[in-house]
Amino acid sequence: MNIRRKPHWLQKKVTPTDHSEMDRLLRRLELNTVCREASCPNISECFRQKQATFLIMGRDCTRSCSFCNVSANRPAPLDPNEPFRVAEAVMSLELQHVVITSPTRDDLPDGGAGHFVATVDAIRKVSPKSAIELLVPDFQGSRESLTKVMASRPDILGHNIETVPRLYSIRAGADYQRSLQLLERAREIEPSIPAKSGIMLGLGETREEVLSTLEDIHRTECRYISIGQYLAPSRSHQSVAEYIDPAEFERYRIEALAIGFAHVESAPYVRSSYHADRYSL
């Protein structure tokens, strides 16, 4: 297959005019979304439905993963008012399920754990019925930072494994075992909070590697998994090795359920926060 041309099942259209209301709100509140920063192909669909994954702690990451479109620059200091603006957006949009993530902030002593907590607290005060899902970085393996986040009692704690161990060079500064350990520790610290992870396909992994990775993730007692197609944000990013057929994604969904995951989203356009509200059903 010529990987330079996307197959017909990857021809989703982005129509900015369909989500102008969401854009205006985000500009007014000076908020970032991973939808825009990561060039997510689902942005029009999600914005039309008033769904967004908020990107707190700025738009710059201290790592430079070759697959990611988030900028790898020196981050700005934290904005102490940002949690309150996120809470205002959640209240204005009447979100029943909100996803909060961040770039990796290795420059901060706690990796940004305290800012996650402040954001959860701010949302709880104005929208106590909203389910809050946190998609966190690895905090450089800090149990203290993870414990701080878990104490805020999000409804779901997410951390993406992203790919199989052999291909971990695309995750600059990350470590496969450290990410698995974070999921395992999250369950140890607070077993009542379900853990969630996600992987991308199409980077050159084999079927055996994918199934082995899914088994590794499940052994941490992670309940939820997302499986989607990797799409290169630009020619300068990690190239796509293969476009996976939708039927193959369905086979992986069935196999992941057989491994023991409670809920699986697996399709070409699936991302970790896509249809996030379905996981808690």
TORNU-145682 format. One line per 2 residues: number of its first residue (from 0); their letters; for each residue x, y, z of N, C-alpha, C. Coordinates in Angstrom, 1 decimal, decimal comma, always signed. Layout:
<recs>
NUM	a	X Y Z X Y Z X Y Z; ...
</recs>
This chain:
<recs>
0	mn	+0,8 -1,2 +0,0 +0,0 +0,0 +0,0 +0,9 +1,3 +0,0; +0,5 +2,2 -0,8 +1,2 +3,5 -0,8 +0,8 +4,3 +0,4
2	ir	+1,7 +4,4 +1,4 +1,3 +5,0 +2,7 +1,2 +6,6 +2,5; +1,6 +7,1 +1,4 +1,5 +8,6 +1,3 +0,0 +9,0 +1,0
4	rk	-0,8 +8,1 +0,5 -2,2 +8,4 +0,2 -3,1 +7,6 +1,2; -3,9 +8,3 +1,9 -4,8 +7,7 +2,9 -5,8 +6,9 +2,2
6	ph	-6,2 +5,7 +2,8 -7,3 +4,9 +2,2 -8,6 +5,6 +2,4; -9,7 +5,1 +1,8 -11,0 +5,8 +1,8 -11,5 +5,9 +3,2
8	wl	-11,2 +5,0 +4,1 -11,8 +5,0 +5,5 -11,1 +6,1 +6,3; -10,1 +6,8 +5,8 -9,4 +7,8 +6,6 -9,6 +9,2 +5,8
10	qk	-10,8 +9,5 +5,4 -11,0 +10,7 +4,7 -12,0 +11,6 +5,4; -12,0 +11,6 +6,7 -12,8 +12,5 +7,5 -12,5 +13,9 +7,3
12	kv	-13,6 +14,7 +7,1 -13,4 +16,2 +6,8 -13,4 +17,0 +8,0; -12,5 +18,0 +8,1 -12,5 +18,9 +9,2 -13,2 +20,2 +8,7
14	tp	-14,3 +20,6 +9,3 -15,1 +21,8 +8,8 -15,1 +22,8 +9,9; -14,2 +23,8 +10,0 -14,1 +24,7 +11,0 -15,3 +25,6 +11,3
16	td	-16,1 +25,8 +10,2 -17,3 +26,6 +10,4 -18,4 +26,0 +11,3; -18,2 +24,6 +11,4 -19,2 +23,9 +12,2 -19,0 +24,1 +13,7
18	hs	-17,9 +24,6 +14,1 -17,6 +24,7 +15,6 -17,1 +26,1 +16,0; -17,7 +27,1 +15,3 -17,3 +28,5 +15,6 -17,7 +28,9 +17,1
20	em	-18,8 +28,4 +17,6 -19,3 +28,7 +18,9 -18,3 +28,2 +20,0; -17,8 +27,0 +19,8 -16,8 +26,4 +20,7 -15,5 +27,2 +20,6
22	dr	-15,1 +27,5 +19,4 -13,9 +28,3 +19,2 -13,9 +29,7 +19,9; -15,1 +30,3 +19,9 -15,2 +31,6 +20,5 -15,1 +31,5 +22,0
24	ll	-15,7 +30,4 +22,6 -15,7 +30,2 +24,0 -14,2 +30,0 +24,5; -13,5 +29,1 +23,8 -12,2 +28,8 +24,1 -11,2 +30,0 +24,0
26	rr	-11,5 +30,8 +23,0 -10,7 +32,1 +22,9 -11,0 +33,0 +24,0; -12,3 +33,2 +24,3 -12,6 +34,1 +25,4 -12,0 +33,7 +26,7
28	le	-12,0 +32,4 +27,0 -11,5 +31,9 +28,3 -10,0 +31,6 +28,2; -9,4 +31,9 +27,0 -7,9 +31,6 +26,9 -7,5 +30,2 +27,3
30	ln	-8,2 +29,3 +26,7 -8,0 +27,9 +27,0 -7,5 +27,1 +25,8; -6,6 +26,1 +26,0 -6,1 +25,3 +25,0 -6,8 +23,9 +25,0
32	tv	-6,8 +23,3 +23,8 -7,3 +21,9 +23,7 -6,3 +21,1 +23,0; -6,3 +19,8 +23,4 -5,4 +18,9 +22,7 -6,0 +18,6 +21,3
34	cr	-7,3 +18,9 +21,1 -7,9 +18,7 +19,8 -7,2 +19,6 +18,8; -6,9 +20,8 +19,1 -6,2 +21,7 +18,2 -4,7 +21,4 +18,2
36	ea	-4,1 +21,4 +19,4 -2,6 +21,3 +19,4 -2,1 +20,0 +18,8; -2,9 +18,9 +18,9 -2,4 +17,6 +18,4 -3,0 +17,4 +17,0
38	sc	-3,7 +18,4 +16,4 -4,3 +18,3 +15,1 -5,2 +17,0 +15,0; -6,1 +16,9 +15,9 -6,9 +15,7 +16,0 -7,9 +15,7 +14,8
40	pn	-8,1 +14,6 +14,1 -9,0 +14,6 +13,0 -10,5 +14,6 +13,4; -10,7 +14,4 +14,7 -12,1 +14,3 +15,2 -12,6 +15,7 +15,6
42	is	-11,8 +16,7 +15,5 -12,1 +18,0 +16,1 -13,5 +18,6 +15,7; -13,8 +18,5 +14,4 -15,1 +19,0 +14,0 -16,3 +18,3 +14,6
44	ec	-16,2 +17,0 +14,6 -17,3 +16,1 +15,2 -17,4 +16,4 +16,7; -16,3 +16,5 +17,4 -16,4 +16,7 +18,9 -16,8 +18,1 +19,2
46	fr	-16,3 +19,1 +18,5 -16,7 +20,5 +18,8 -18,1 +20,7 +18,5; -18,7 +20,1 +17,4 -20,1 +20,3 +17,2 -20,9 +19,7 +18,3
48	qk	-20,4 +18,7 +19,0 -21,1 +18,1 +20,1 -20,8 +18,7 +21,4; -20,0 +19,8 +21,4 -19,6 +20,5 +22,6 -18,7 +19,6 +23,5
50	qa	-17,8 +18,9 +22,8 -16,9 +18,0 +23,6 -15,5 +18,5 +23,2; -14,6 +18,5 +24,3 -13,3 +18,9 +24,0 -12,4 +18,3 +25,1
52	tf	-11,1 +18,1 +24,8 -10,2 +17,7 +25,8 -9,3 +18,9 +26,1; -9,4 +19,4 +27,3 -8,7 +20,6 +27,7 -7,2 +20,3 +28,0
54	li	-6,4 +21,1 +27,4 -4,9 +21,0 +27,6 -4,5 +22,1 +28,6; -4,2 +21,7 +29,8 -3,8 +22,6 +30,8 -2,3 +22,7 +30,9
56	mg	-1,8 +23,8 +31,5 -0,3 +24,0 +31,8 +0,4 +24,4 +30,5; -0,3 +25,0 +29,6 +0,3 +25,6 +28,4 +0,4 +24,6 +27,2
58	rd	+0,9 +25,1 +26,1 +1,0 +24,4 +24,9 +2,3 +23,8 +24,5; +3,3 +24,0 +25,4 +4,7 +23,5 +25,2 +5,1 +22,4 +26,1
60	ct	+5,7 +21,4 +25,5 +6,1 +20,2 +26,2 +7,6 +20,1 +26,4; +8,1 +19,5 +27,5 +9,5 +19,4 +27,7 +10,1 +18,2 +27,1
62	rs	+9,3 +17,4 +26,4 +9,8 +16,3 +25,6 +9,5 +16,5 +24,1; +10,1 +15,7 +23,3 +9,9 +15,9 +21,8 +9,6 +14,6 +21,2
64	cs	+8,5 +14,0 +21,5 +8,1 +12,7 +20,9 +7,9 +12,9 +19,4; +8,4 +12,0 +18,6 +8,5 +12,2 +17,2 +7,1 +12,0 +16,5
66	fc	+6,1 +11,5 +17,3 +4,8 +11,3 +16,7 +3,8 +12,4 +17,0; +4,2 +13,3 +17,9 +3,2 +14,3 +18,6 +3,4 +15,7 +18,0
68	nv	+2,2 +16,3 +17,8 +2,2 +17,7 +17,2 +2,3 +18,8 +18,2; +2,3 +18,4 +19,5 +2,4 +19,5 +20,6 +3,8 +20,0 +20,6
70	sa	+3,9 +21,3 +20,7 +5,2 +22,0 +20,5 +6,2 +21,6 +21,6; +7,5 +21,4 +21,3 +8,5 +21,0 +22,2 +9,4 +22,3 +22,4
72	nr	+8,9 +23,2 +23,2 +9,6 +24,4 +23,5 +9,7 +24,6 +25,0; +10,4 +25,6 +25,4 +10,5 +25,9 +26,9 +9,1 +26,4 +27,4
74	pa	+8,5 +25,7 +28,3 +7,2 +26,1 +28,8 +7,2 +27,4 +29,6; +6,0 +28,0 +29,6 +5,8 +29,2 +30,4 +5,4 +28,8 +31,8
76	pl	+5,6 +29,7 +32,7 +5,1 +29,4 +34,1 +3,6 +29,1 +34,1; +3,2 +28,4 +35,2 +1,8 +28,0 +35,3 +0,9 +29,2 +35,5
78	dp	-0,3 +29,2 +35,0 -1,2 +30,2 +35,2 -2,2 +29,8 +36,3; -2,1 +30,4 +37,5 -2,9 +30,0 +38,7 -4,4 +30,1 +38,4
80	ne	-4,8 +30,9 +37,5 -6,2 +31,2 +37,2 -6,8 +30,2 +36,2; -5,9 +29,4 +35,5 -6,4 +28,5 +34,5 -7,4 +27,5 +35,0
82	pf	-7,2 +26,9 +36,2 -8,2 +25,9 +36,6 -9,6 +26,5 +36,7; -9,8 +27,8 +37,1 -11,1 +28,4 +37,2 -11,7 +28,6 +35,9
84	rv	-10,8 +28,9 +34,9 -11,4 +29,1 +33,5 -11,8 +27,8 +32,9; -11,1 +26,7 +33,2 -11,5 +25,4 +32,7 -12,9 +25,1 +33,3
86	ae	-13,0 +25,4 +34,6 -14,3 +25,1 +35,3 -15,4 +25,9 +34,7; -15,1 +27,2 +34,4 -16,2 +28,0 +33,7 -16,6 +27,4 +32,4
88	av	-15,6 +26,9 +31,6 -16,0 +26,3 +30,3 -16,8 +25,0 +30,5; -16,5 +24,2 +31,5 -17,3 +23,0 +31,8 -18,7 +23,4 +32,2
90	ms	-18,8 +24,4 +33,0 -20,2 +24,8 +33,4 -20,9 +25,4 +32,2; -20,3 +26,3 +31,4 -20,9 +26,9 +30,3 -21,4 +25,9 +29,3
92	le	-20,6 +24,9 +29,0 -20,9 +23,8 +28,1 -21,8 +22,7 +28,6; -22,0 +22,8 +29,9 -22,8 +21,8 +30,6 -22,3 +20,4 +30,3
94	lq	-21,0 +20,2 +30,5 -20,4 +18,9 +30,1 -20,7 +17,9 +31,2; -21,1 +16,7 +30,8 -21,4 +15,6 +31,7 -20,1 +14,8 +31,9
96	hv	-19,2 +14,9 +30,9 -17,9 +14,2 +31,0 -16,8 +15,1 +30,4; -15,8 +15,4 +31,2 -14,8 +16,3 +30,8 -13,4 +15,6 +30,9
98	vi	-12,6 +15,7 +29,9 -11,2 +15,2 +29,9 -10,2 +16,3 +30,0; -9,3 +16,1 +30,9 -8,2 +17,1 +31,2 -6,9 +16,4 +31,0
100	ts	-6,1 +17,0 +30,1 -4,7 +16,5 +29,9 -3,7 +17,6 +29,9; -2,4 +17,3 +29,7 -1,4 +18,4 +29,7 -0,2 +17,9 +28,9
102	pt	+0,6 +18,8 +28,5 +1,9 +18,4 +28,0 +2,7 +17,8 +29,1; +3,8 +17,2 +28,8 +4,7 +16,7 +29,9 +5,5 +17,9 +30,4
104	rd	+5,5 +18,1 +31,7 +6,1 +19,3 +32,3 +7,2 +18,8 +33,3; +8,3 +18,3 +32,7 +9,4 +17,8 +33,6 +10,1 +18,9 +34,3
106	dl	+9,8 +20,2 +33,9 +10,4 +21,4 +34,5 +9,8 +21,7 +35,9; +8,7 +21,1 +36,2 +8,0 +21,4 +37,4 +8,3 +20,4 +38,5
108	pd	+8,5 +20,8 +39,7 +8,9 +19,8 +40,8 +8,0 +18,6 +40,9; +6,7 +18,8 +40,7 +5,7 +17,7 +40,9 +5,2 +17,3 +39,5
110	gg	+5,8 +17,8 +38,4 +5,4 +17,4 +37,1 +4,0 +18,0 +36,7; +3,5 +18,9 +37,5 +2,2 +19,5 +37,3 +1,1 +18,8 +38,0
112	ag	+1,4 +17,9 +38,9 +0,3 +17,2 +39,7 -0,6 +18,2 +40,4; +0,0 +19,2 +41,1 -0,8 +20,1 +41,8 -1,8 +20,9 +41,0
114	hf	-1,4 +21,2 +39,7 -2,3 +21,9 +38,8 -3,4 +21,0 +38,4; -3,2 +19,8 +38,2 -4,3 +18,8 +37,9 -5,3 +18,9 +39,1
116	va	-4,8 +18,8 +40,3 -5,6 +18,8 +41,5 -6,4 +20,1 +41,5; -5,8 +21,2 +41,3 -6,5 +22,5 +41,4 -7,6 +22,5 +40,3
118	tv	-7,4 +21,9 +39,2 -8,4 +21,9 +38,1 -9,6 +21,1 +38,5; -9,3 +19,9 +39,0 -10,4 +19,0 +39,5 -11,2 +19,7 +40,6
120	da	-10,5 +20,3 +41,5 -11,2 +21,0 +42,6 -12,1 +22,1 +42,1; -11,6 +22,9 +41,1 -12,4 +24,0 +40,6 -13,6 +23,5 +39,8
122	ir	-13,5 +22,4 +39,1 -14,6 +21,9 +38,4 -15,7 +21,3 +39,3; -15,2 +20,6 +40,4 -16,2 +20,0 +41,3 -17,0 +21,1 +42,0
124	kv	-16,5 +22,3 +42,2 -17,2 +23,3 +42,9 -18,3 +23,9 +42,1; -18,2 +24,0 +40,8 -19,2 +24,6 +39,9 -20,0 +23,6 +39,2
126	sp	-19,5 +22,4 +39,0 -20,2 +21,3 +38,2 -20,0 +20,0 +38,9; -20,6 +19,8 +40,1 -20,3 +18,6 +40,9 -20,7 +17,3 +40,2
128	ks	-21,7 +17,3 +39,3 -22,1 +16,1 +38,6 -21,3 +15,7 +37,4; -20,4 +16,6 +37,0 -19,6 +16,2 +35,8 -18,6 +15,1 +36,1
130	ai	-18,5 +14,1 +35,3 -17,5 +13,1 +35,4 -16,2 +13,7 +34,9; -15,1 +13,5 +35,7 -13,8 +14,1 +35,3 -12,8 +13,0 +35,0
132	el	-12,3 +13,0 +33,8 -11,2 +12,1 +33,4 -9,9 +12,8 +33,3; -8,9 +12,3 +33,9 -7,5 +12,9 +33,8 -6,7 +12,0 +32,9
134	lv	-6,0 +12,6 +31,9 -5,0 +11,9 +31,1 -3,7 +12,5 +31,4; -2,9 +11,8 +32,2 -1,7 +12,4 +32,9 -0,4 +11,9 +32,2
136	pd	+0,7 +12,7 +32,3 +2,0 +12,2 +31,9 +2,6 +11,3 +32,9; +3,8 +10,8 +32,8 +4,3 +9,8 +33,7 +4,9 +10,4 +35,0
138	fq	+5,0 +11,7 +35,1 +5,5 +12,4 +36,3 +6,9 +11,8 +36,6; +7,7 +11,4 +35,6 +9,0 +10,8 +35,8 +9,1 +9,7 +36,8
140	gs	+8,0 +9,0 +37,0 +7,9 +7,9 +37,9 +7,7 +8,3 +39,4; +7,3 +9,5 +39,6 +7,1 +10,0 +41,0 +5,8 +9,4 +41,6
142	re	+5,9 +8,6 +42,6 +4,8 +8,1 +43,3 +4,1 +9,2 +44,1; +4,8 +10,1 +44,6 +4,3 +11,2 +45,4 +3,3 +12,1 +44,5
144	sl	+3,8 +12,4 +43,3 +2,9 +13,2 +42,3 +1,7 +12,4 +42,0; +1,8 +11,1 +41,7 +0,6 +10,3 +41,3 -0,3 +10,3 +42,5
146	tk	+0,2 +10,1 +43,7 -0,7 +10,0 +44,9 -1,5 +11,3 +45,1; -0,8 +12,4 +44,8 -1,5 +13,7 +44,9 -2,6 +13,8 +43,9
148	vm	-2,4 +13,3 +42,7 -3,5 +13,4 +41,7 -4,6 +12,4 +42,1; -4,3 +11,2 +42,5 -5,3 +10,2 +42,9 -6,2 +10,7 +44,0
150	as	-5,6 +11,5 +44,9 -6,3 +12,0 +46,1 -7,4 +13,0 +45,7; -7,3 +13,6 +44,5 -8,3 +14,5 +44,0 -9,6 +13,7 +43,5
152	rp	-9,4 +12,4 +43,4 -10,5 +11,5 +43,1 -11,2 +11,8 +41,7; -10,4 +11,7 +40,6 -11,0 +11,8 +39,3 -11,8 +10,6 +39,1
154	di	-12,8 +10,6 +38,2 -13,6 +9,5 +37,9 -12,9 +8,4 +37,1; -11,9 +8,9 +36,3 -11,1 +7,9 +35,5 -9,7 +8,5 +35,5
156	lg	-8,6 +7,7 +35,6 -7,3 +8,1 +35,5 -6,6 +7,4 +34,3; -6,2 +8,3 +33,4 -5,7 +7,7 +32,1 -4,2 +8,0 +32,0
158	hn	-3,5 +7,1 +31,4 -2,1 +7,3 +31,0 -1,8 +6,4 +29,8; -1,4 +7,0 +28,7 -1,3 +6,2 +27,4 +0,1 +5,5 +27,3
160	ie	+0,0 +4,2 +27,0 +1,3 +3,5 +26,7 +1,8 +3,8 +25,3; +0,9 +4,1 +24,4 +1,1 +4,7 +23,0 +1,6 +3,6 +22,0
162	tv	+2,6 +2,8 +22,3 +3,0 +1,8 +21,3 +3,7 +0,6 +22,0; +4,2 -0,3 +21,2 +4,8 -1,5 +21,7 +6,2 -1,2 +22,2
164	pr	+6,8 -2,0 +23,0 +8,1 -1,7 +23,6 +9,2 -1,5 +22,6; +9,2 -2,3 +21,5 +10,3 -2,2 +20,5 +10,3 -0,8 +19,8
166	ly	+9,2 -0,1 +19,8 +9,1 +1,2 +19,1 +9,2 +2,4 +20,0; +9,6 +2,1 +21,3 +9,5 +3,2 +22,3 +10,5 +4,4 +22,0
168	si	+11,3 +4,3 +21,0 +12,2 +5,4 +20,7 +11,4 +6,6 +20,2; +10,2 +6,4 +19,8 +9,4 +7,5 +19,4 +8,9 +8,4 +20,5
170	ra	+9,0 +7,8 +21,8 +8,5 +8,5 +23,0 +9,8 +9,1 +23,7; +10,3 +10,2 +23,3 +11,5 +10,8 +23,9 +11,3 +11,0 +25,4
172	ga	+12,2 +10,4 +26,2 +12,2 +10,6 +27,6 +11,2 +9,7 +28,4; +10,5 +8,8 +27,6 +9,5 +7,9 +28,3 +10,1 +6,5 +28,4
174	dy	+9,5 +5,7 +29,2 +10,0 +4,4 +29,5 +8,8 +3,4 +29,6; +8,8 +2,4 +28,8 +7,6 +1,4 +28,8 +7,3 +0,9 +30,2
176	qr	+8,3 +0,4 +30,9 +8,0 -0,2 +32,2 +7,5 +0,9 +33,2; +8,1 +2,1 +33,1 +7,6 +3,2 +34,0 +6,2 +3,6 +33,8
178	sl	+5,7 +3,5 +32,5 +4,3 +3,8 +32,2 +3,4 +2,7 +32,7; +3,8 +1,5 +32,5 +3,1 +0,4 +33,1 +3,0 +0,5 +34,6
180	ql	+4,1 +0,9 +35,2 +4,1 +1,0 +36,7 +3,2 +2,1 +37,2; +3,0 +3,2 +36,4 +2,1 +4,3 +36,8 +0,7 +3,7 +36,8
182	le	+0,3 +2,9 +35,8 -1,1 +2,3 +35,8 -1,2 +1,4 +37,0; -0,2 +0,6 +37,3 -0,3 -0,3 +38,4 -0,4 +0,4 +39,7
184	ra	+0,4 +1,4 +39,9 +0,4 +2,2 +41,1 -0,9 +2,9 +41,3; -1,5 +3,4 +40,2 -2,8 +4,1 +40,3 -3,8 +3,2 +41,0
186	re	-3,8 +1,9 +40,6 -4,8 +1,0 +41,1 -4,4 +0,6 +42,6; -3,1 +0,6 +42,9 -2,7 +0,3 +44,3 -3,2 +1,5 +45,2
188	ie	-3,0 +2,7 +44,7 -3,3 +3,9 +45,6 -4,8 +4,0 +45,8; -5,6 +3,8 +44,7 -7,0 +4,0 +44,9 -7,7 +3,0 +43,9
190	ps	-8,0 +1,8 +44,4 -8,5 +0,7 +43,5 -9,9 +1,1 +43,0; -10,6 +2,0 +43,6 -12,0 +2,3 +43,2 -12,0 +3,2 +41,9
192	ip	-10,9 +3,8 +41,6 -10,8 +4,7 +40,4 -10,3 +3,9 +39,2; -11,1 +3,7 +38,2 -10,7 +2,9 +37,0 -9,6 +3,6 +36,2
194	ak	-8,6 +2,7 +35,8 -7,5 +3,2 +34,9 -7,8 +3,0 +33,5; -7,2 +3,8 +32,6 -7,5 +3,8 +31,2 -6,1 +4,0 +30,5
196	sg	-6,0 +3,3 +29,3 -4,8 +3,6 +28,5 -5,1 +3,5 +27,1; -4,1 +3,8 +26,2 -4,4 +3,8 +24,8 -3,1 +3,5 +24,0
198	im	-3,3 +2,9 +22,9 -2,1 +2,6 +22,0 -2,5 +3,1 +20,5; -1,5 +3,3 +19,7 -1,6 +3,6 +18,3 -1,1 +2,5 +17,5
200	lg	-1,7 +2,3 +16,3 -1,3 +1,2 +15,4 -0,8 +1,9 +14,1; +0,0 +1,2 +13,4 +0,5 +1,7 +12,1 +1,9 +2,3 +12,1
202	lg	+2,6 +2,0 +13,2 +4,0 +2,4 +13,3 +5,0 +1,4 +13,0; +4,5 +0,2 +12,6 +5,4 -0,9 +12,2 +5,4 -2,1 +13,2
204	et	+4,4 -2,0 +14,2 +4,3 -3,1 +15,1 +3,7 -4,4 +14,5; +4,0 -5,5 +15,1 +3,4 -6,7 +14,6 +2,2 -7,1 +15,5
206	re	+1,3 -8,0 +14,9 +0,1 -8,4 +15,7 +0,5 -9,0 +17,0; +1,6 -9,8 +17,0 +2,0 -10,4 +18,3 +2,4 -9,4 +19,3
208	ev	+3,1 -8,3 +18,8 +3,5 -7,3 +19,7 +2,3 -6,5 +20,3; +1,3 -6,3 +19,5 +0,1 -5,6 +20,0 -0,6 -6,4 +21,0
210	ls	-0,8 -7,7 +20,8 -1,5 -8,5 +21,8 -0,6 -8,6 +23,1; +0,7 -8,7 +23,0 +1,5 -8,8 +24,1 +1,4 -7,5 +24,9
212	tl	+1,4 -6,3 +24,3 +1,3 -5,0 +24,9 -0,1 -4,9 +25,6; -1,1 -5,3 +25,0 -2,5 -5,3 +25,6 -2,5 -6,2 +26,8
214	ed	-1,8 -7,3 +26,8 -1,8 -8,2 +28,0 -1,0 -7,5 +29,1; +0,1 -6,8 +28,7 +0,9 -6,1 +29,8 +0,1 -5,0 +30,4
216	ih	-0,7 -4,3 +29,6 -1,5 -3,2 +30,2 -2,6 -3,8 +31,1; -3,2 -4,9 +30,6 -4,3 -5,5 +31,4 -3,8 -6,1 +32,8
218	rt	-2,5 -6,5 +32,8 -2,0 -7,1 +34,0 -1,8 -6,0 +35,1; -1,9 -4,7 +34,7 -1,8 -3,6 +35,7 -3,2 -3,4 +36,3
220	ec	-4,2 -4,2 +35,9 -5,6 -4,0 +36,3 -6,2 -2,8 +35,7; -5,7 -2,3 +34,6 -6,3 -1,2 +33,8 -7,6 -1,8 +33,2
222	ry	-8,6 -1,0 +33,3 -10,0 -1,5 +32,8 -10,3 -1,1 +31,4; -9,8 +0,1 +31,0 -10,3 +0,6 +29,7 -9,1 +0,8 +28,7
224	is	-9,3 +0,6 +27,4 -8,3 +0,7 +26,5 -8,8 +1,3 +25,2; -8,1 +2,2 +24,6 -8,4 +2,7 +23,2 -7,3 +2,3 +22,3
226	ig	-7,7 +2,0 +21,0 -6,8 +1,6 +20,0 -7,2 +2,3 +18,7; -6,2 +3,1 +18,2 -6,5 +3,9 +17,0 -5,3 +3,9 +16,0
228	qy	-5,6 +4,5 +14,9 -4,6 +4,6 +13,8 -3,7 +5,8 +14,0; -2,4 +5,6 +14,0 -1,5 +6,7 +14,0 -1,5 +7,4 +12,7
230	la	-1,6 +8,8 +12,7 -1,6 +9,6 +11,6 -0,5 +10,7 +11,8; +0,5 +10,7 +10,9 +1,6 +11,7 +11,0 +1,1 +13,1 +10,9
232	ps	+1,3 +14,0 +11,9 +0,9 +15,4 +11,8 +1,5 +16,2 +10,6; +2,7 +15,8 +10,2 +3,4 +16,5 +9,2 +4,5 +15,5 +8,6
234	rs	+5,2 +16,0 +7,5 +6,3 +15,2 +6,9 +7,5 +15,1 +7,9; +7,6 +16,0 +8,8 +8,8 +16,0 +9,7 +8,6 +15,1 +10,9
236	hq	+7,4 +14,5 +11,1 +7,1 +13,6 +12,2 +7,3 +12,2 +11,8; +7,3 +11,3 +12,7 +7,4 +9,9 +12,5 +6,4 +9,5 +11,4
238	sv	+6,9 +8,7 +10,4 +6,1 +8,4 +9,2 +5,2 +7,2 +9,6; +4,1 +7,1 +8,9 +3,2 +6,0 +9,0 +3,8 +4,8 +8,3
240	ae	+3,8 +3,6 +8,9 +4,3 +2,4 +8,3 +3,2 +1,7 +7,6; +2,0 +1,8 +8,1 +0,9 +1,0 +7,6 -0,5 +1,6 +8,0
242	yi	-1,4 +1,6 +7,1 -2,8 +1,9 +7,5 -3,6 +0,6 +7,7; -4,0 +0,5 +9,0 -4,7 -0,7 +9,4 -6,2 -0,7 +9,0
244	dp	-6,6 -1,8 +8,4 -8,0 -2,0 +7,9 -8,9 -1,9 +9,1; -10,1 -1,3 +8,9 -11,1 -1,3 +10,0 -11,5 -2,7 +10,6
246	ae	-11,5 -3,7 +9,7 -11,8 -5,0 +10,1 -10,8 -5,5 +11,1; -9,5 -5,1 +10,9 -8,4 -5,5 +11,9 -8,6 -4,9 +13,2
248	fe	-9,0 -3,6 +13,2 -9,3 -2,9 +14,5 -10,5 -3,6 +15,2; -11,5 -4,1 +14,5 -12,5 -4,8 +15,1 -12,0 -6,1 +15,8
250	ry	-11,1 -6,8 +15,1 -10,5 -8,0 +15,6 -9,8 -7,7 +16,9; -9,0 -6,6 +16,9 -8,3 -6,2 +18,1 -9,3 -5,9 +19,3
252	ri	-10,4 -5,3 +18,9 -11,4 -5,0 +19,9 -11,9 -6,3 +20,6; -12,3 -7,2 +19,8 -12,8 -8,5 +20,3 -11,7 -9,2 +21,2
254	ea	-10,4 -9,2 +20,7 -9,3 -9,8 +21,4 -9,1 -9,1 +22,7; -9,1 -7,8 +22,7 -8,9 -7,0 +24,0 -10,0 -7,3 +25,0
256	la	-11,2 -7,5 +24,6 -12,3 -7,8 +25,5 -12,1 -9,2 +26,0; -11,6 -10,1 +25,2 -11,3 -11,5 +25,6 -10,1 -11,5 +26,6
258	ig	-9,2 -10,6 +26,5 -8,1 -10,5 +27,5 -8,6 -10,1 +28,8; -9,7 -9,3 +28,8 -10,4 -8,9 +30,1 -10,7 -7,5 +30,3
260	fa	-10,4 -6,6 +29,3 -10,8 -5,2 +29,4 -12,3 -5,0 +29,5; -12,7 -4,1 +30,4 -14,1 -3,8 +30,6 -14,8 -3,1 +29,5
262	hv	-14,0 -2,2 +28,8 -14,5 -1,4 +27,7 -13,4 -1,2 +26,7; -13,6 -1,4 +25,4 -12,6 -1,2 +24,4 -13,2 -0,3 +23,3
264	es	-12,5 +0,7 +22,9 -12,8 +1,5 +21,7 -11,6 +1,2 +20,7; -12,0 +0,6 +19,5 -10,9 +0,3 +18,6 -11,4 +0,5 +17,2
266	ap	-10,8 +1,5 +16,5 -11,2 +1,9 +15,2 -10,2 +2,9 +14,7; -10,1 +3,1 +13,4 -9,0 +4,0 +12,8 -9,0 +5,4 +13,5
268	yv	-10,2 +6,0 +13,7 -10,2 +7,3 +14,2 -10,3 +7,4 +15,7; -10,2 +6,3 +16,4 -10,3 +6,3 +17,9 -9,0 +7,0 +18,4
270	rs	-9,3 +7,9 +19,4 -8,2 +8,5 +20,2 -8,5 +8,4 +21,6; -7,6 +8,6 +22,5 -7,8 +8,3 +23,9 -9,0 +9,0 +24,5
272	sy	-9,3 +10,2 +24,0 -10,5 +10,9 +24,6 -11,7 +10,9 +23,7; -11,6 +10,2 +22,6 -12,7 +10,1 +21,6 -13,8 +9,2 +22,2
274	ha	-15,1 +9,8 +22,3 -16,2 +9,0 +22,9 -15,9 +8,7 +24,3; -15,2 +9,6 +25,0 -14,7 +9,3 +26,4 -15,8 +8,9 +27,3
276	dr	-17,0 +9,5 +27,1 -18,1 +9,2 +28,0 -18,6 +7,8 +27,9; -18,3 +7,1 +26,9 -18,8 +5,7 +26,8 -18,1 +4,8 +27,7
278	ys	-16,9 +5,1 +28,2 -16,1 +4,2 +29,0 -16,7 +4,0 +30,4; -17,4 +5,0 +30,9 -18,0 +4,9 +32,2 -19,4 +4,4 +32,2
280	l	-19,9 +3,9 +31,1 -21,2 +3,3 +31,1 -21,3 +2,0 +31,8
</recs>
